[in-house]
Amino acid sequence: MNKKLSAKDLDVFRNSLTRAQALLSGDMSLLQQEVLNNGTGFETRPGDTSDGYFQEFNLELLERDGDTLREINEALGRIDAGTYGLCENCQCAILKERLKAVPHARYCIECQRKAERDLL
């Protein structure tokens, strides 16, 4: 089942990915500012351990968002290359429902499940 997405579908997904890209970029900028301000944006007190927690939490969010942003950028590249919507493993079409839920998906649901099982 190698049904390609229509040009209209690709435009919808490109717009969705571009919006997500803009949102994540803005969120990451705010998180970077938080990390630079010791994680809280508030004046620190000697012996206050919450600053470390907030900074570590923000760094974890930055890493996660950075990974998602990379996936979004790669999905936009796949649209340009004409391979968006095709599973990178089996080359079958990824269901539109899956792409609506995870527009940067690179695998069909079966290949994604297999990859997740292999990680366990």
C-alpha distance (Angstrom), angle and dihedral (degrees) to the residues before:
residue distance angle dihedral
M1 . . .
N2 3.83 . .
K3 3.80 99.2 .
K4 3.81 109.7 161.0
L5 3.78 122.0 -138.9
S6 3.79 117.3 -106.9
A7 3.80 121.7 -110.4
K8 3.81 88.4 -108.2
D9 3.82 91.0 52.8
L10 3.80 90.6 49.2
D11 3.82 90.6 51.4
V12 3.80 90.7 51.2
F13 3.81 92.0 49.6
R14 3.82 92.6 44.1
N15 3.82 89.6 52.9
S16 3.79 91.5 47.8
L17 3.81 92.1 49.1
T18 3.80 92.4 45.9
R19 3.82 91.4 51.7
A20 3.80 91.0 48.8
Q21 3.81 89.6 47.7
A22 3.81 91.4 53.5
L23 3.81 93.1 46.6
L24 3.78 93.8 48.6
S25 3.79 92.6 46.1
G26 3.80 90.0 53.9
D27 3.79 92.7 45.5
M28 3.78 90.9 49.8
S29 3.80 91.3 51.5
L30 3.81 90.0 53.4
L31 3.80 91.7 47.1
Q32 3.79 91.3 49.9
Q33 3.80 89.2 53.3
E34 3.80 89.9 49.4
V35 3.80 91.2 52.0
L36 3.80 90.6 49.7
N37 3.82 89.1 51.1
N38 3.83 91.6 56.2
G39 3.78 92.0 -92.9
T40 3.79 99.0 -73.1
G41 3.76 110.7 58.0
F42 3.80 87.2 -133.0
E43 3.76 130.0 107.6
T44 3.80 110.1 -88.0
R45 3.79 124.3 -123.4
P46 3.80 124.5 -149.1
G47 3.79 111.1 -96.7
D48 3.81 94.0 16.4
T49 3.81 106.7 139.9
S50 3.81 95.8 -177.2
D51 3.82 90.4 83.4
G52 3.79 90.9 67.0
Y53 3.77 91.6 49.0
F54 3.81 93.4 51.2
Q55 3.78 92.1 45.4
E56 3.81 92.4 49.9
F57 3.80 90.9 46.0
N58 3.81 91.7 50.7
L59 3.81 91.2 47.5
E60 3.81 89.9 53.0
L61 3.81 90.2 49.8
L62 3.81 89.9 49.4
E63 3.79 90.9 52.2
R64 3.81 93.0 48.1
D65 3.79 93.2 45.5
G66 3.80 90.5 45.8
D67 3.80 90.0 54.9
T68 3.81 91.3 48.6
L69 3.80 91.6 47.4
R70 3.81 89.8 51.8
E71 3.83 89.6 51.1
I72 3.81 90.4 49.8
N73 3.80 92.1 49.8
E74 3.80 90.2 49.5
A75 3.82 90.5 49.6
L76 3.81 89.8 52.7
G77 3.80 87.3 51.0
R78 3.80 89.9 52.3
I79 3.81 89.7 53.1
D80 3.81 89.2 53.4
A81 3.81 91.2 46.1
G82 3.81 92.9 49.0
T83 3.81 94.6 -118.7
Y84 3.81 99.4 101.8
G85 3.79 113.0 126.6
L86 3.79 94.7 26.5
C87 3.79 119.7 110.3
E88 3.79 110.5 -112.8
N89 3.79 89.8 -143.8
C90 3.82 107.7 44.1
Q91 3.85 99.5 12.2
C92 3.83 91.2 -128.8
A93 3.78 120.0 137.0
I94 3.79 115.5 -88.8
L95 3.80 110.4 -128.1
K96 3.81 114.5 -102.8
E97 3.80 89.2 -128.4
R98 3.80 89.4 59.8
L99 3.80 92.0 47.2
K100 3.79 90.1 49.8
A101 3.81 89.7 53.8
V102 3.83 95.6 39.8
P103 3.81 108.4 16.4
H104 3.81 91.9 -178.3
A105 3.84 93.1 54.3
R106 3.77 112.5 139.5
Y107 3.81 98.1 -175.9
C108 3.78 135.2 52.7
I109 3.79 113.9 -113.4
E110 3.81 94.3 -98.7
C111 3.81 94.0 51.2
Q112 3.82 90.5 44.2
R113 3.81 90.8 52.8
K114 3.80 90.9 48.6
A115 3.81 91.4 49.6
E116 3.81 90.9 50.2
R117 3.83 91.9 48.6
D118 3.81 89.7 50.4
L119 3.82 89.9 55.1
L120 3.82 92.2 56.6
